[in-house]
Amino acid sequence: MRDVRVGKYFEKRIYDEAYKTKSTLFIVSYLKILSEKKFLTDEERDYVTVWVENLAEEGIILPFFKEFKNKCRLPAEIENSNYVVCYADSEDEVAINYRIISSANGGDRSYTVEWMKNVYQGIFVKEFLVFADEVVQYYISIKEKGDDEPKIIISDELVIKQDVLFEEDLGHSLFSQINMMYVCKDLSDEKTLKEYMRNYVAQKEIIDKLFFFGDYR
């Protein structure tokens, strides 16, 4: 019971500081606390929606924002993307070497090298838009200040899990529905595949009409 009281007191203090100071540090800290909750109140959902969108506009997109999926509305770029994260000193140079393997290109593709973005206080992030039939193979290297050569610190794979995809609703983004079509095709589930295809076409027609009317005005 004491731990629960301490936790609630700490959460309130973080919220109060975030509300009063509008400090990015406290806002991010409070969002992190909320991301670990299974359920959010209406007020908490509104807070998350507003501040995640504001931070995204500032270029601060943190991987734990994905924890809010299915709890509240998120910008499409966060809902659809997957993230690789590395924690380092803000002055370090962090590079990610990656290649995307799919059923179409096999395993012959060479690695691409990119600098990871320091989105906030030494949290380096690289985002990927990954389809259901793709695997991102990557390794991360860090060149610390004063070092001559970078050191490889992480080697891993990024893959979209089918059980996560099946939690999606038909009403979600076009990108999610394309991913589900891949999965249904692999599973030879023709009935569900047709359902997603119909829903995709209907939703795309609605979006196209909305953009058409917007251009017309």
C-alpha positions as a printed Julia matrix, in Angstrom:
217×3 Matrix{Float64}:
   0.0     0.0     0.0
   2.84    2.38    0.84
   4.42    1.8    -2.59
   1.1     2.62   -4.27
   0.81    5.88   -2.29
   4.4     6.83   -3.13
   3.75    6.06   -6.8
   0.63    8.23   -6.91
   2.41   11.06   -5.07
   5.33   10.89   -7.52
   2.96   10.85  -10.5
   1.08   13.91   -9.19
   4.32   15.84   -8.6
   5.5    15.09  -12.14
   2.11   16.14  -13.55
   2.09   19.37  -11.51
   5.58   20.29  -12.72
   4.69   19.47  -16.31
   1.53   21.58  -16.07
   3.22   24.55  -14.41
   6.53   24.7   -16.23
   5.63   23.17  -19.63
   9.13   21.7   -19.41
   9.82   19.04  -22.02
  11.6    16.94  -19.39
   8.55   16.78  -17.11
   6.11   16.36  -19.99
   8.1    13.42  -21.35
   8.4    11.97  -17.83
   4.65   12.19  -17.27
   3.92   10.66  -20.69
   6.26    7.79  -19.8
   4.3     7.19  -16.59
   1.02    7.2   -18.53
   2.42    4.82  -21.17
   2.82    2.14  -18.5
  -0.87    2.25  -17.54
  -3.21   -0.35  -18.94
  -6.15    2.05  -18.97
  -6.29    5.85  -19.24
  -8.94    8.27  -18.03
 -10.55   10.66  -20.52
  -8.4    13.47  -19.15
  -5.23   11.4   -19.51
  -6.15   10.43  -23.08
  -6.66   14.09  -23.99
  -3.29   14.97  -22.42
  -1.51   12.25  -24.36
  -3.17   13.19  -27.65
  -2.23   16.86  -27.35
   1.33   16.48  -26.09
   2.39   13.58  -28.28
   1.25   15.57  -31.29
   3.05   18.71  -30.05
   6.28   16.81  -29.4
   6.07   15.08  -32.78
   5.8    18.48  -34.47
   9.01   19.46  -32.67
  10.73   16.33  -33.94
  10.66   14.56  -30.56
   9.22   11.11  -31.27
  10.12    8.57  -28.61
   9.58    4.82  -29.08
   7.4     4.48  -25.96
   4.76    6.65  -27.67
   3.76    3.43  -29.45
   2.47    2.14  -26.09
  -0.47    4.53  -26.48
  -1.69    2.74  -29.59
  -5.26    1.46  -29.1
  -5.56    3.7   -26.0
  -5.88    7.08  -27.73
  -5.48    8.8   -31.08
  -1.9     9.07  -32.33
  -0.37   10.78  -35.37
  -0.27    8.35  -38.32
   3.53    8.56  -38.52
   3.77    7.09  -35.01
   1.04    4.47  -35.45
   2.56    3.11  -38.64
   6.27    3.35  -37.81
   8.55    1.04  -35.85
  11.55    2.33  -33.94
  15.08    1.31  -33.11
  16.49    3.18  -30.12
  19.98    3.63  -28.69
  20.93    5.47  -25.5
  24.24    7.31  -25.59
  25.91   10.56  -24.64
  24.47   13.51  -26.55
  27.92   14.26  -28.02
  28.43   10.72  -29.35
  28.06    9.87  -33.01
  25.6     7.0   -33.41
  25.22    5.19  -36.74
  22.86    2.44  -37.76
  23.76   -0.02  -40.53
  20.68   -1.79  -41.86
  19.16   -3.72  -44.7
  15.55   -4.68  -45.32
  14.98   -8.3   -46.32
  11.69   -9.34  -47.9
  10.27  -12.19  -49.91
  10.84  -10.03  -52.99
  14.53   -9.14  -52.61
  15.83  -12.13  -50.62
  19.07  -11.68  -48.7
  21.29  -10.03  -51.3
  20.73   -6.41  -50.35
  23.76   -4.56  -48.96
  23.68   -2.5   -45.78
  22.72    1.18  -45.74
  24.44    3.44  -43.21
  22.65    6.39  -41.58
  23.26    8.59  -38.58
  20.64    8.08  -35.88
  18.84   11.2   -34.76
  19.38   12.44  -31.21
  15.72   13.23  -30.58
  16.09   14.12  -26.91
  18.96   14.16  -24.42
  20.97   11.24  -25.78
  18.02    9.15  -26.98
  18.97    8.26  -30.54
  16.17    6.94  -32.75
  15.75    5.54  -36.24
  12.25    4.94  -37.55
  11.21    2.33  -40.1
   8.05    1.69  -42.08
   8.04   -2.11  -42.12
   5.65   -4.35  -44.03
   4.54   -7.74  -42.75
   6.8    -9.67  -45.15
   9.92   -7.62  -44.28
  12.67   -8.01  -41.71
  15.07   -5.19  -40.86
  18.54   -6.52  -40.03
  20.69   -3.91  -38.34
  23.66   -3.15  -36.13
  24.47    0.06  -34.29
  27.87    1.61  -33.77
  28.88    4.44  -31.47
  31.86    6.72  -31.85
  32.45    8.37  -28.51
  34.08   11.78  -28.21
  37.87   11.37  -28.47
  37.74    7.86  -29.98
  39.27    7.15  -33.38
  37.06    4.21  -34.3
  33.38    3.44  -33.65
  32.33    0.41  -31.58
  29.52   -1.94  -32.53
  27.19   -2.22  -29.53
  23.94   -3.73  -30.85
  23.09   -6.27  -33.53
  19.47   -7.34  -33.95
  16.44   -7.73  -36.2
  13.21   -5.74  -36.4
  10.17   -7.71  -37.5
   6.42   -7.1   -37.35
   4.81   -9.77  -35.16
   1.65  -11.32  -36.58
  -0.04  -11.56  -33.16
   0.3    -7.79  -32.81
  -1.19   -7.25  -36.25
  -4.22   -9.38  -35.42
  -5.06   -6.97  -32.59
  -5.69   -4.29  -35.21
  -9.26   -3.37  -36.16
 -10.49   -3.05  -39.72
 -10.96    0.66  -39.14
  -7.24    1.35  -38.65
  -4.87    2.97  -41.14
  -4.46    1.92  -44.75
  -0.9     0.87  -43.97
  -2.07   -1.52  -41.22
  -4.6    -3.03  -43.58
  -1.94   -3.62  -46.25
   0.13   -5.41  -43.62
  -2.84   -7.59  -42.71
  -3.32   -8.48  -46.37
   0.25   -9.79  -46.43
  -0.42  -11.9   -43.34
  -3.7   -13.3   -44.65
  -2.04  -14.16  -47.95
   0.75  -16.04  -46.14
  -1.85  -17.91  -44.07
  -3.99  -18.65  -47.16
  -6.91  -17.02  -45.36
  -8.81  -15.94  -48.47
 -12.02  -14.94  -46.67
 -10.28  -12.48  -44.31
  -8.05  -11.25  -47.13
 -11.1   -10.28  -49.2
 -12.61   -8.54  -46.16
  -9.48   -6.4   -45.73
  -9.35   -5.69  -49.46
 -12.97   -4.47  -49.48
 -12.38   -2.32  -46.43
  -9.16   -0.9   -47.91
 -10.87    0.07  -51.17
 -13.83    1.66  -49.35
 -11.62    3.66  -47.0
  -9.33    4.8   -49.82
 -12.33    6.02  -51.82
 -13.5     8.09  -48.83
 -10.02    9.61  -48.39
  -9.72   10.37  -52.12
 -13.11   12.12  -52.1
 -12.18   14.19  -49.04
  -8.96   15.36  -50.71
 -10.85   16.02  -53.96
 -13.41   18.25  -52.23
 -10.6    20.02  -50.37
  -8.83   20.78  -53.66
 -12.1    21.87  -55.26
 -12.68   24.5   -52.55
